[in-house]
């Protein structure tokens, strides 16, 4: 299934549900173009943060003034005191009233609070903010799902010309996850894969296949595999596997003949951020895959981070994915 049919399927999942997605960076042209397109197509009700006059002038300048947009200025929000009280309750003992006044004027903290309070279904930020600026308020306010110690970042790798679609994780957040954290990343990525109609077959990657090398790094992957299997024994997951054993059927027959994943994996869990980041960029630049993400997973409600080099098209797609995550959360 190519990228057009993929996003066609995701559009069908979210259309008509009146999902509200927050865009904190309301003074960025790319963000406004994406938000306006989503509004025009009836996919999402965007909530744009910023000074209303400035945002409307920009929308008019770009030719999008014909829609009735929800625009909120955190500096003049009429329910700021109620939001502040809720924030202080969430951050009890970790934030003072003065902290709340300062932080909630920050568009990312404000946007995440809209999601937390149920006034929005998700948030997309990062066009002009760092990953830390987007992720920190999400972790402090929305927090991770029960049983999940931390969030992680997955890329959907799609190549339309060959109808190939894979998940790569963690390529964005955790520098050197331990075995427990790596097992959580694998289970979260399986859940994310299903949003894209991928039946997950998960390869826990290493430089070793089934004990061919002895090293603490390979042992970590072996342990993570067993932990993940213990939590979800019905899941197709195996490791440790070298990439060729995970991907190439003929190599799998030699290196891991008894594996139900080797040679047919479609979800690849990298042992650390360094290898994950390198791996997805090689696939993107040499393999000509489109890298969509990072999609943050493990949070109680969806908040996603953009690359600061994102195009309006990238923002449009990530917003659709965020809305699809929200639908899945509602169905759980």
Backbone torsions as a table, in degrees:
resi	resn	phi	psi	omega
1	UNK	NA	122.2	-177.3
2	UNK	-78.5	177.8	-175.6
3	UNK	-64.7	-33.4	-179.9
4	UNK	-65.9	-47.5	179.8
5	UNK	-70.0	-31.9	175.8
6	UNK	-59.1	-52.4	-177.8
7	UNK	-74.5	-22.8	171.0
8	UNK	-62.4	-42.7	178.8
9	UNK	-65.3	-41.1	179.7
10	UNK	-68.1	-38.0	176.9
11	UNK	-60.1	-43.4	179.0
12	UNK	-60.7	-33.4	-178.5
13	UNK	-68.1	-32.3	-171.5
14	UNK	-106.3	-19.5	-174.0
15	UNK	-63.9	139.9	177.3
16	UNK	81.3	0.2	-177.6
17	UNK	-96.3	-1.9	176.3
18	UNK	54.7	41.1	-179.6
19	UNK	-72.9	138.2	-177.9
20	UNK	-108.2	121.3	178.6
21	UNK	-118.1	131.3	-179.2
22	UNK	-86.8	134.3	172.6
23	UNK	-118.5	99.2	-175.2
24	UNK	-68.3	-21.7	-170.8
25	UNK	-98.2	65.3	-172.6
26	UNK	-73.6	-1.4	177.0
27	UNK	-104.9	13.2	-179.8
28	UNK	-105.4	129.0	-176.0
29	UNK	-59.5	-42.6	-178.1
30	UNK	-62.3	-41.6	-179.8
31	UNK	-64.0	-44.7	-178.5
32	UNK	-66.6	-38.7	177.6
33	UNK	-62.8	-42.8	179.0
34	UNK	-66.1	-45.3	-178.9
35	UNK	-62.5	-42.0	-179.8
36	UNK	-65.1	-39.6	178.5
37	UNK	-64.8	-43.6	179.1
38	UNK	-62.5	-39.7	178.1
39	UNK	-66.4	-46.5	-178.4
40	UNK	-60.4	-39.4	-178.5
41	UNK	-80.8	-4.2	177.6
42	UNK	71.5	23.6	-177.0
43	UNK	-87.9	-39.5	-172.3
44	UNK	-143.1	147.9	169.6
45	UNK	-96.7	101.3	-177.7
46	UNK	-73.9	141.1	169.5
47	UNK	-110.4	113.0	-174.8
48	UNK	-101.8	128.1	179.0
49	UNK	-96.0	137.7	179.4
50	UNK	152.0	178.5	177.4
51	UNK	-74.9	123.0	-167.1
52	UNK	-57.3	-44.7	-178.1
53	UNK	-63.0	-44.3	179.7
54	UNK	-62.9	-44.3	-178.6
55	UNK	-63.8	-44.1	-179.1
56	UNK	-65.4	-37.6	177.5
57	UNK	-63.8	-41.2	178.0
58	UNK	-65.6	-43.2	178.4
59	UNK	-60.5	-41.7	178.3
60	UNK	-65.4	-40.8	179.2
61	UNK	-60.3	-37.8	-178.6
62	UNK	-88.1	-0.6	176.3
63	UNK	86.2	26.5	-176.5
64	UNK	-120.6	27.2	-173.6
65	UNK	-84.2	0.8	-173.5
66	UNK	-86.9	5.2	179.1
67	UNK	-111.9	154.7	177.6
68	UNK	-93.9	97.5	-173.5
69	UNK	-91.5	147.5	170.1
70	UNK	-86.4	114.7	-179.2
71	UNK	-124.0	126.6	-178.6
72	UNK	-124.4	132.0	175.6
73	UNK	-102.4	111.8	-179.7
74	UNK	-56.7	-26.5	-177.5
75	UNK	-70.8	-24.8	-175.3
76	UNK	-126.8	20.5	-176.1
77	UNK	-61.9	127.0	-172.9
78	UNK	-74.0	-14.1	177.6
79	UNK	-112.3	31.1	-176.0
80	UNK	-62.0	-41.1	-176.9
81	UNK	-63.8	-39.9	176.8
82	UNK	-64.1	-41.2	177.3
83	UNK	-63.7	-40.9	-179.8
84	UNK	-61.7	-43.9	179.2
85	UNK	-61.9	-42.4	178.9
86	UNK	-64.8	-40.9	179.1
87	UNK	-61.9	-45.0	-179.3
88	UNK	-64.4	-33.9	177.0
89	UNK	-67.2	-42.7	178.9
90	UNK	-64.4	-41.3	-175.2
91	UNK	-99.6	28.5	-174.6
92	UNK	-48.0	122.9	178.9
93	UNK	82.4	-8.9	-177.4
94	UNK	-114.4	-4.3	179.6
95	UNK	-148.8	137.8	177.0
96	UNK	-90.6	166.3	174.1
97	UNK	-56.3	-35.0	177.9
98	UNK	-66.6	-39.1	175.4
99	UNK	-60.2	-44.0	-177.9
100	UNK	-62.5	-44.3	178.4
101	UNK	-57.2	-42.6	-177.7
102	UNK	-73.4	-48.7	-173.4
103	UNK	-68.0	-38.8	-176.4
104	UNK	-74.8	-7.4	169.8
105	UNK	-84.0	-12.5	174.3
106	UNK	-77.8	130.1	-171.9
107	UNK	-62.8	-31.7	-179.0
108	UNK	-73.4	-43.0	175.2
109	UNK	-63.0	-43.2	179.8
110	UNK	-62.1	-45.5	-179.2
111	UNK	-63.0	-42.2	178.9
112	UNK	-64.7	-36.7	177.7
113	UNK	-65.1	-35.9	175.2
114	UNK	-59.3	-40.4	178.4
115	UNK	-67.4	-46.7	-179.0
116	UNK	-58.7	-39.9	-176.8
117	UNK	-81.6	0.9	178.3
118	UNK	80.4	10.5	178.4
119	UNK	-84.9	-10.5	174.8
120	UNK	-146.9	157.9	-176.7
121	UNK	-97.0	-14.1	-179.2
122	UNK	-176.8	174.1	-179.2
123	UNK	-141.8	144.1	174.6
124	UNK	-127.2	121.1	-179.6
125	UNK	-144.1	174.3	176.0
126	UNK	115.3	-1.8	178.6
127	UNK	-64.5	-34.4	177.7
128	UNK	-129.3	6.7	178.0
129	UNK	-116.5	156.5	177.5
130	UNK	-74.8	164.3	175.4
131	UNK	-57.0	-42.4	-180.0
132	UNK	-60.8	-39.7	180.0
133	UNK	-62.4	-31.7	-179.7
134	UNK	-84.8	-43.3	-171.8
135	UNK	-78.8	-37.1	-175.4
136	UNK	-56.9	-51.6	179.0
137	UNK	-64.0	-32.0	177.9
138	UNK	-63.8	-43.3	-179.7
139	UNK	-68.5	-35.9	-177.9
140	UNK	-75.8	-32.0	-171.0
141	UNK	-106.6	-52.0	-178.0
142	UNK	-82.2	-39.2	176.1
143	UNK	67.7	172.2	-176.3
144	UNK	-89.0	159.6	179.9
145	UNK	-65.3	157.0	178.0
146	UNK	-55.2	134.3	179.4
147	UNK	85.5	-3.7	179.8
148	UNK	-111.2	123.8	-174.7
149	UNK	-85.4	-22.5	-177.6
150	UNK	-160.7	158.6	176.6
151	UNK	-82.0	165.2	177.8
152	UNK	-145.9	166.1	-175.0
153	UNK	-119.3	122.5	-178.0
154	UNK	-114.6	145.9	173.3
155	UNK	-110.3	133.3	168.0
156	UNK	-86.2	117.6	-179.7
157	UNK	-102.1	114.7	-173.6
158	UNK	-127.1	133.3	174.9
159	UNK	-127.8	104.3	-173.2
160	UNK	-63.0	-34.9	-174.1
161	UNK	-65.4	-23.7	-178.9
162	UNK	-119.6	6.3	-179.7
163	UNK	55.1	36.2	178.6
164	UNK	-104.2	139.4	-178.2
165	UNK	-144.2	126.3	-177.0
166	UNK	-136.9	160.0	173.6
167	UNK	-112.6	132.7	177.1
168	UNK	-119.6	130.1	178.1
169	UNK	-153.0	159.1	-18.2
170	UNK	-86.5	128.3	-176.2
171	UNK	-115.5	12.3	-171.3
172	UNK	-142.5	-26.7	-165.7
173	UNK	-119.5	-58.4	-167.6
174	UNK	-93.0	117.5	-172.5
175	UNK	-68.4	-48.6	-177.3
176	UNK	-145.2	74.6	-176.9
177	UNK	-64.1	144.3	174.4
178	UNK	-81.1	-178.5	-173.8
179	UNK	-61.3	-42.1	-180.0
180	UNK	-62.6	-46.4	-179.6
181	UNK	-65.6	-37.7	179.3
182	UNK	-65.5	-37.1	177.9
183	UNK	-66.0	-38.9	176.9
184	UNK	-63.0	-42.1	178.7
185	UNK	-59.5	-42.5	179.9
186	UNK	-62.3	-46.2	-178.3
187	UNK	-67.1	-39.7	177.2
188	UNK	-64.2	-38.3	-177.8
189	UNK	-69.7	-34.8	174.7
190	UNK	-59.9	-42.2	179.1
191	UNK	-64.5	-43.8	178.9
192	UNK	-64.3	-39.0	-178.7
193	UNK	-57.3	-36.6	-176.6
194	UNK	-66.8	-24.9	175.8
195	UNK	-59.9	-31.6	-177.3
196	UNK	-100.6	20.8	178.8
197	UNK	59.6	31.6	173.9
198	UNK	-97.7	122.6	173.3
199	UNK	-81.1	105.2	-165.9
200	UNK	-69.0	128.2	168.3
201	UNK	-122.6	107.8	-162.8
202	UNK	-102.7	124.0	175.1
203	UNK	-104.5	122.7	174.8
204	UNK	-89.6	106.8	-167.2
205	UNK	-84.1	148.2	177.9
206	UNK	-157.9	179.4	170.9
207	UNK	-88.7	3.5	-177.7
208	UNK	-124.3	148.2	173.5
209	UNK	-121.2	115.4	173.0
210	UNK	52.4	47.6	175.2
211	UNK	83.9	11.5	-179.7
212	UNK	-66.5	-22.0	174.8
213	UNK	-130.6	145.9	179.3
214	UNK	-109.6	115.5	179.0
215	UNK	-166.2	152.2	179.0
216	UNK	-56.8	-35.0	-179.0
217	UNK	-64.0	-40.9	178.3
218	UNK	-72.1	-36.3	178.5
219	UNK	-63.1	-37.0	177.3
220	UNK	-59.1	-42.1	-179.1
221	UNK	-69.0	-40.1	177.2
222	UNK	-60.6	-45.0	-179.5
223	UNK	-64.8	-42.4	179.0
224	UNK	-60.5	-39.2	178.6
225	UNK	-61.6	-45.8	-179.3
226	UNK	-65.7	-38.3	177.9
227	UNK	-63.9	-43.1	179.4
228	UNK	-65.2	-42.0	177.7
229	UNK	-62.7	-37.4	179.7
230	UNK	-64.2	-34.3	-178.8
231	UNK	-82.8	-35.0	179.8
232	UNK	-136.4	77.3	-174.9
233	UNK	-63.7	-20.0	179.9
234	UNK	-79.7	-10.4	-176.4
235	UNK	-77.1	139.8	175.0
236	UNK	-81.0	99.6	-177.5
237	UNK	-144.1	139.4	180.0
238	UNK	-150.9	154.8	178.4
239	UNK	174.2	166.6	3.8
240	UNK	-84.4	144.7	-178.1
241	UNK	-132.1	136.1	167.3
242	UNK	-71.2	158.0	-174.6
243	UNK	-61.3	-39.7	-178.4
244	UNK	-66.3	-36.0	177.3
245	UNK	-67.8	-32.8	-179.6
246	UNK	-75.0	-28.5	-167.8
247	UNK	-109.5	-34.5	-171.8
248	UNK	-100.7	116.3	-176.3
249	UNK	-56.6	-42.0	-177.9
250	UNK	-66.8	-36.1	176.4
251	UNK	-69.6	-39.0	178.5
252	UNK	-59.9	-38.1	-179.8
253	UNK	-61.4	-31.8	-179.1
254	UNK	-85.1	-46.9	-170.7
255	UNK	-88.2	-31.1	-176.9
256	UNK	-145.5	64.2	-172.4
257	UNK	-64.4	-22.2	-176.8
258	UNK	-97.8	5.9	-175.8
259	UNK	-83.4	141.2	175.9
260	UNK	-93.1	6.2	179.7
261	UNK	-119.9	-40.4	-175.0
262	UNK	-53.8	134.7	179.3
263	UNK	84.6	-7.4	-178.6
264	UNK	-141.2	17.8	-178.2
265	UNK	-65.9	144.3	173.7
266	UNK	-127.9	-3.1	174.4
267	UNK	-125.3	123.7	-174.3
268	UNK	-118.7	119.7	179.6
269	UNK	-105.0	116.7	-177.5
270	UNK	-86.4	149.3	-173.9
271	UNK	-73.2	-19.3	179.2
272	UNK	-158.0	169.9	-176.3
273	UNK	-66.2	-36.6	-178.9
274	UNK	-58.0	-50.4	-179.1
275	UNK	-69.5	-36.8	179.7
276	UNK	-64.7	-44.4	-179.7
277	UNK	-65.9	-42.3	177.2
278	UNK	-64.3	-43.8	-176.0
279	UNK	-61.7	-46.2	-177.1
280	UNK	-69.7	-32.0	-179.9
281	UNK	-73.9	-31.4	173.3
282	UNK	-65.0	-46.2	178.7
283	UNK	-61.6	-37.7	-179.1
284	UNK	-69.8	-46.6	-171.8
285	UNK	-87.4	-38.4	179.9
286	UNK	-95.2	-35.2	-177.9
287	UNK	-88.9	-7.0	177.4
288	UNK	61.9	35.5	172.3
289	UNK	-88.3	145.6	169.5
290	UNK	-82.6	127.7	179.5
291	UNK	-101.2	110.9	-177.2
292	UNK	-106.6	116.6	-178.0
293	UNK	145.8	-164.2	6.1
294	UNK	-73.9	138.8	174.5
295	UNK	-95.1	119.2	-179.3
296	UNK	-80.4	138.2	-177.2
297	UNK	-134.1	155.8	-179.7
298	UNK	99.0	-7.5	178.9
299	UNK	-84.4	156.0	178.7
300	UNK	-67.1	-29.9	175.0
301	UNK	-139.2	152.5	-170.4
302	UNK	-77.5	125.8	169.8
303	UNK	-130.9	127.8	-177.4
304	UNK	-125.2	150.0	-172.5
305	UNK	-109.8	132.4	177.7
306	UNK	-95.5	157.0	165.0
307	UNK	-76.0	144.6	178.8
308	UNK	-68.9	-10.1	173.7
309	UNK	-95.4	12.2	-175.6
310	UNK	-63.9	147.2	172.4
311	UNK	-93.5	169.8	175.2
312	UNK	-59.1	-35.2	178.4
313	UNK	-64.7	-41.6	177.8
314	UNK	-61.5	-42.7	-178.6
315	UNK	-66.8	-41.5	176.8
316	UNK	-57.3	-47.5	-177.9
317	UNK	-67.1	-42.5	-178.1
318	UNK	-68.1	-31.7	176.1
319	UNK	-66.3	-39.9	176.6
320	UNK	-63.0	-42.9	178.2
321	UNK	-63.1	-41.6	178.8
322	UNK	-60.5	-43.7	178.0
323	UNK	-64.1	-39.4	178.3
324	UNK	-65.3	-37.2	174.8
325	UNK	-61.8	-40.3	179.7
326	UNK	-62.8	-40.2	177.7
327	UNK	-63.0	-43.8	179.1
328	UNK	-62.2	-40.1	178.5
329	UNK	-62.9	-38.4	179.5
330	UNK	-65.3	-30.7	-175.9
331	UNK	-85.5	-8.5	-176.8
332	UNK	-70.8	NA	NA
